């Protein structure tokens, strides 16, 4: 089941024109390419999210280290 890119009504897969608003729908090749690009963007976003989480954990670890051992260095 697909949806019209203009009005959002549900359409049967492969329909070239919307039966509700009459606007032309993108071809199957374009839809496949857009799906592949969307998946690539999702993978990049996931990688960036994981990197940010790792950086936050490293910063927290560094702060805990500084709090624990920074106080022992007072002369």
Phi and psi in radians as a Rosetta constraint file:
Dihedral C 1 N 2 CA 2 C 2 CIRCULARHARMONIC -2.058 0.35
Dihedral N 2 CA 2 C 2 N 3 CIRCULARHARMONIC 3.009 0.35
Dihedral C 2 N 3 CA 3 C 3 CIRCULARHARMONIC -2.271 0.35
Dihedral N 3 CA 3 C 3 N 4 CIRCULARHARMONIC 2.537 0.35
Dihedral C 3 N 4 CA 4 C 4 CIRCULARHARMONIC -1.120 0.35
Dihedral N 4 CA 4 C 4 N 5 CIRCULARHARMONIC 2.358 0.35
Dihedral C 4 N 5 CA 5 C 5 CIRCULARHARMONIC -1.289 0.35
Dihedral N 5 CA 5 C 5 N 6 CIRCULARHARMONIC -0.238 0.35
Dihedral C 5 N 6 CA 6 C 6 CIRCULARHARMONIC -1.759 0.35
Dihedral N 6 CA 6 C 6 N 7 CIRCULARHARMONIC -0.955 0.35
Dihedral C 6 N 7 CA 7 C 7 CIRCULARHARMONIC -1.802 0.35
Dihedral N 7 CA 7 C 7 N 8 CIRCULARHARMONIC -0.247 0.35
Dihedral C 7 N 8 CA 8 C 8 CIRCULARHARMONIC 1.469 0.35
Dihedral N 8 CA 8 C 8 N 9 CIRCULARHARMONIC 0.028 0.35
Dihedral C 8 N 9 CA 9 C 9 CIRCULARHARMONIC -1.220 0.35
Dihedral N 9 CA 9 C 9 N 10 CIRCULARHARMONIC 2.620 0.35
Dihedral C 9 N 10 CA 10 C 10 CIRCULARHARMONIC -1.299 0.35
Dihedral N 10 CA 10 C 10 N 11 CIRCULARHARMONIC 2.429 0.35
Dihedral C 10 N 11 CA 11 C 11 CIRCULARHARMONIC -2.270 0.35
Dihedral N 11 CA 11 C 11 N 12 CIRCULARHARMONIC 2.775 0.35
Dihedral C 11 N 12 CA 12 C 12 CIRCULARHARMONIC -1.304 0.35
Dihedral N 12 CA 12 C 12 N 13 CIRCULARHARMONIC 2.537 0.35
Dihedral C 12 N 13 CA 13 C 13 CIRCULARHARMONIC -0.985 0.35
Dihedral N 13 CA 13 C 13 N 14 CIRCULARHARMONIC 2.454 0.35
Dihedral C 13 N 14 CA 14 C 14 CIRCULARHARMONIC 1.524 0.35
Dihedral N 14 CA 14 C 14 N 15 CIRCULARHARMONIC -0.047 0.35
Dihedral C 14 N 15 CA 15 C 15 CIRCULARHARMONIC -1.231 0.35
Dihedral N 15 CA 15 C 15 N 16 CIRCULARHARMONIC 2.330 0.35
Dihedral C 15 N 16 CA 16 C 16 CIRCULARHARMONIC -1.519 0.35
Dihedral N 16 CA 16 C 16 N 17 CIRCULARHARMONIC -0.443 0.35
Dihedral C 16 N 17 CA 17 C 17 CIRCULARHARMONIC -2.304 0.35
Dihedral N 17 CA 17 C 17 N 18 CIRCULARHARMONIC 2.510 0.35
Dihedral C 17 N 18 CA 18 C 18 CIRCULARHARMONIC -1.262 0.35
Dihedral N 18 CA 18 C 18 N 19 CIRCULARHARMONIC 2.317 0.35
Dihedral C 18 N 19 CA 19 C 19 CIRCULARHARMONIC -1.356 0.35
Dihedral N 19 CA 19 C 19 N 20 CIRCULARHARMONIC -0.174 0.35
Dihedral C 19 N 20 CA 20 C 20 CIRCULARHARMONIC -1.698 0.35
Dihedral N 20 CA 20 C 20 N 21 CIRCULARHARMONIC -0.887 0.35
Dihedral C 20 N 21 CA 21 C 21 CIRCULARHARMONIC -1.856 0.35
Dihedral N 21 CA 21 C 21 N 22 CIRCULARHARMONIC -0.235 0.35
Dihedral C 21 N 22 CA 22 C 22 CIRCULARHARMONIC 1.461 0.35
Dihedral N 22 CA 22 C 22 N 23 CIRCULARHARMONIC -0.022 0.35
Dihedral C 22 N 23 CA 23 C 23 CIRCULARHARMONIC -1.310 0.35
Dihedral N 23 CA 23 C 23 N 24 CIRCULARHARMONIC 2.547 0.35
Dihedral C 23 N 24 CA 24 C 24 CIRCULARHARMONIC -1.224 0.35
Dihedral N 24 CA 24 C 24 N 25 CIRCULARHARMONIC 2.483 0.35
Dihedral C 24 N 25 CA 25 C 25 CIRCULARHARMONIC -1.769 0.35
Dihedral N 25 CA 25 C 25 N 26 CIRCULARHARMONIC 2.687 0.35
Dihedral C 25 N 26 CA 26 C 26 CIRCULARHARMONIC -1.155 0.35
Dihedral N 26 CA 26 C 26 N 27 CIRCULARHARMONIC 2.644 0.35
Dihedral C 26 N 27 CA 27 C 27 CIRCULARHARMONIC -1.247 0.35
Dihedral N 27 CA 27 C 27 N 28 CIRCULARHARMONIC 2.850 0.35
Dihedral C 27 N 28 CA 28 C 28 CIRCULARHARMONIC -1.099 0.35
Dihedral N 28 CA 28 C 28 N 29 CIRCULARHARMONIC -0.625 0.35
Dihedral C 28 N 29 CA 29 C 29 CIRCULARHARMONIC -1.117 0.35
Dihedral N 29 CA 29 C 29 N 30 CIRCULARHARMONIC -0.738 0.35
Dihedral C 29 N 30 CA 30 C 30 CIRCULARHARMONIC -1.127 0.35
Dihedral N 30 CA 30 C 30 N 31 CIRCULARHARMONIC -0.735 0.35
Dihedral C 30 N 31 CA 31 C 31 CIRCULARHARMONIC -1.090 0.35
Dihedral N 31 CA 31 C 31 N 32 CIRCULARHARMONIC -0.761 0.35
Dihedral C 31 N 32 CA 32 C 32 CIRCULARHARMONIC -1.082 0.35
Dihedral N 32 CA 32 C 32 N 33 CIRCULARHARMONIC -0.751 0.35
Dihedral C 32 N 33 CA 33 C 33 CIRCULARHARMONIC -1.108 0.35
Dihedral N 33 CA 33 C 33 N 34 CIRCULARHARMONIC -0.727 0.35
Dihedral C 33 N 34 CA 34 C 34 CIRCULARHARMONIC -1.144 0.35
Dihedral N 34 CA 34 C 34 N 35 CIRCULARHARMONIC -0.648 0.35
Dihedral C 34 N 35 CA 35 C 35 CIRCULARHARMONIC -1.124 0.35
Dihedral N 35 CA 35 C 35 N 36 CIRCULARHARMONIC -0.707 0.35
Dihedral C 35 N 36 CA 36 C 36 CIRCULARHARMONIC -1.124 0.35
Dihedral N 36 CA 36 C 36 N 37 CIRCULARHARMONIC -0.754 0.35
Dihedral C 36 N 37 CA 37 C 37 CIRCULARHARMONIC -1.124 0.35
Dihedral N 37 CA 37 C 37 N 38 CIRCULARHARMONIC -0.693 0.35
Dihedral C 37 N 38 CA 38 C 38 CIRCULARHARMONIC -1.098 0.35
Dihedral N 38 CA 38 C 38 N 39 CIRCULARHARMONIC -0.700 0.35
Dihedral C 38 N 39 CA 39 C 39 CIRCULARHARMONIC -1.145 0.35
Dihedral N 39 CA 39 C 39 N 40 CIRCULARHARMONIC -0.699 0.35
Dihedral C 39 N 40 CA 40 C 40 CIRCULARHARMONIC -1.091 0.35
Dihedral N 40 CA 40 C 40 N 41 CIRCULARHARMONIC -0.732 0.35
Dihedral C 40 N 41 CA 41 C 41 CIRCULARHARMONIC -1.118 0.35
Dihedral N 41 CA 41 C 41 N 42 CIRCULARHARMONIC -0.722 0.35
Dihedral C 41 N 42 CA 42 C 42 CIRCULARHARMONIC -1.059 0.35
Dihedral N 42 CA 42 C 42 N 43 CIRCULARHARMONIC -0.721 0.35
Dihedral C 42 N 43 CA 43 C 43 CIRCULARHARMONIC -1.137 0.35
Dihedral N 43 CA 43 C 43 N 44 CIRCULARHARMONIC -0.736 0.35
Dihedral C 43 N 44 CA 44 C 44 CIRCULARHARMONIC -1.128 0.35
Dihedral N 44 CA 44 C 44 N 45 CIRCULARHARMONIC -0.766 0.35
Dihedral C 44 N 45 CA 45 C 45 CIRCULARHARMONIC -1.085 0.35
Dihedral N 45 CA 45 C 45 N 46 CIRCULARHARMONIC -0.685 0.35
Dihedral C 45 N 46 CA 46 C 46 CIRCULARHARMONIC -1.132 0.35
Dihedral N 46 CA 46 C 46 N 47 CIRCULARHARMONIC -0.760 0.35
Dihedral C 46 N 47 CA 47 C 47 CIRCULARHARMONIC -1.074 0.35
Dihedral N 47 CA 47 C 47 N 48 CIRCULARHARMONIC -0.755 0.35
Dihedral C 47 N 48 CA 48 C 48 CIRCULARHARMONIC -1.142 0.35
Dihedral N 48 CA 48 C 48 N 49 CIRCULARHARMONIC -0.679 0.35
Dihedral C 48 N 49 CA 49 C 49 CIRCULARHARMONIC -1.113 0.35
Dihedral N 49 CA 49 C 49 N 50 CIRCULARHARMONIC -0.741 0.35
Dihedral C 49 N 50 CA 50 C 50 CIRCULARHARMONIC -1.126 0.35
Dihedral N 50 CA 50 C 50 N 51 CIRCULARHARMONIC -0.705 0.35
Dihedral C 50 N 51 CA 51 C 51 CIRCULARHARMONIC -1.117 0.35
Dihedral N 51 CA 51 C 51 N 52 CIRCULARHARMONIC -0.726 0.35
Dihedral C 51 N 52 CA 52 C 52 CIRCULARHARMONIC -1.116 0.35
Dihedral N 52 CA 52 C 52 N 53 CIRCULARHARMONIC -0.689 0.35
Dihedral C 52 N 53 CA 53 C 53 CIRCULARHARMONIC -1.133 0.35
Dihedral N 53 CA 53 C 53 N 54 CIRCULARHARMONIC -0.706 0.35
Dihedral C 53 N 54 CA 54 C 54 CIRCULARHARMONIC -1.127 0.35
Dihedral N 54 CA 54 C 54 N 55 CIRCULARHARMONIC -0.737 0.35
Dihedral C 54 N 55 CA 55 C 55 CIRCULARHARMONIC -1.124 0.35
Dihedral N 55 CA 55 C 55 N 56 CIRCULARHARMONIC -0.702 0.35
Dihedral C 55 N 56 CA 56 C 56 CIRCULARHARMONIC -1.126 0.35
Dihedral N 56 CA 56 C 56 N 57 CIRCULARHARMONIC -0.708 0.35
Dihedral C 56 N 57 CA 57 C 57 CIRCULARHARMONIC -1.147 0.35
Dihedral N 57 CA 57 C 57 N 58 CIRCULARHARMONIC -0.693 0.35
Dihedral C 57 N 58 CA 58 C 58 CIRCULARHARMONIC -1.123 0.35
Dihedral N 58 CA 58 C 58 N 59 CIRCULARHARMONIC -0.721 0.35
Dihedral C 58 N 59 CA 59 C 59 CIRCULARHARMONIC -1.128 0.35
Dihedral N 59 CA 59 C 59 N 60 CIRCULARHARMONIC -0.724 0.35
Dihedral C 59 N 60 CA 60 C 60 CIRCULARHARMONIC -1.119 0.35
Dihedral N 60 CA 60 C 60 N 61 CIRCULARHARMONIC -0.745 0.35
Dihedral C 60 N 61 CA 61 C 61 CIRCULARHARMONIC -1.080 0.35
Dihedral N 61 CA 61 C 61 N 62 CIRCULARHARMONIC -0.738 0.35
Dihedral C 61 N 62 CA 62 C 62 CIRCULARHARMONIC -1.119 0.35
Dihedral N 62 CA 62 C 62 N 63 CIRCULARHARMONIC -0.714 0.35
Dihedral C 62 N 63 CA 63 C 63 CIRCULARHARMONIC -1.127 0.35
Dihedral N 63 CA 63 C 63 N 64 CIRCULARHARMONIC -0.738 0.35
Dihedral C 63 N 64 CA 64 C 64 CIRCULARHARMONIC -1.124 0.35
Dihedral N 64 CA 64 C 64 N 65 CIRCULARHARMONIC -0.704 0.35
Dihedral C 64 N 65 CA 65 C 65 CIRCULARHARMONIC -1.074 0.35
Dihedral N 65 CA 65 C 65 N 66 CIRCULARHARMONIC -0.813 0.35
Dihedral C 65 N 66 CA 66 C 66 CIRCULARHARMONIC -1.106 0.35
Dihedral N 66 CA 66 C 66 N 67 CIRCULARHARMONIC -0.683 0.35
Dihedral C 66 N 67 CA 67 C 67 CIRCULARHARMONIC -1.163 0.35
Dihedral N 67 CA 67 C 67 N 68 CIRCULARHARMONIC -0.704 0.35
Dihedral C 67 N 68 CA 68 C 68 CIRCULARHARMONIC -1.288 0.35
Dihedral N 68 CA 68 C 68 N 69 CIRCULARHARMONIC -0.839 0.35
Dihedral C 68 N 69 CA 69 C 69 CIRCULARHARMONIC -1.711 0.35
Dihedral N 69 CA 69 C 69 N 70 CIRCULARHARMONIC -0.300 0.35
Dihedral C 69 N 70 CA 70 C 70 CIRCULARHARMONIC -1.178 0.35
Dihedral N 70 CA 70 C 70 N 71 CIRCULARHARMONIC -0.570 0.35
Dihedral C 70 N 71 CA 71 C 71 CIRCULARHARMONIC -1.273 0.35
Dihedral N 71 CA 71 C 71 N 72 CIRCULARHARMONIC -0.464 0.35
Dihedral C 71 N 72 CA 72 C 72 CIRCULARHARMONIC -1.359 0.35
Dihedral N 72 CA 72 C 72 N 73 CIRCULARHARMONIC -0.256 0.35
Dihedral C 72 N 73 CA 73 C 73 CIRCULARHARMONIC -1.484 0.35
Dihedral N 73 CA 73 C 73 N 74 CIRCULARHARMONIC -0.077 0.35
Dihedral C 73 N 74 CA 74 C 74 CIRCULARHARMONIC -1.115 0.35
Dihedral N 74 CA 74 C 74 N 75 CIRCULARHARMONIC 2.308 0.35
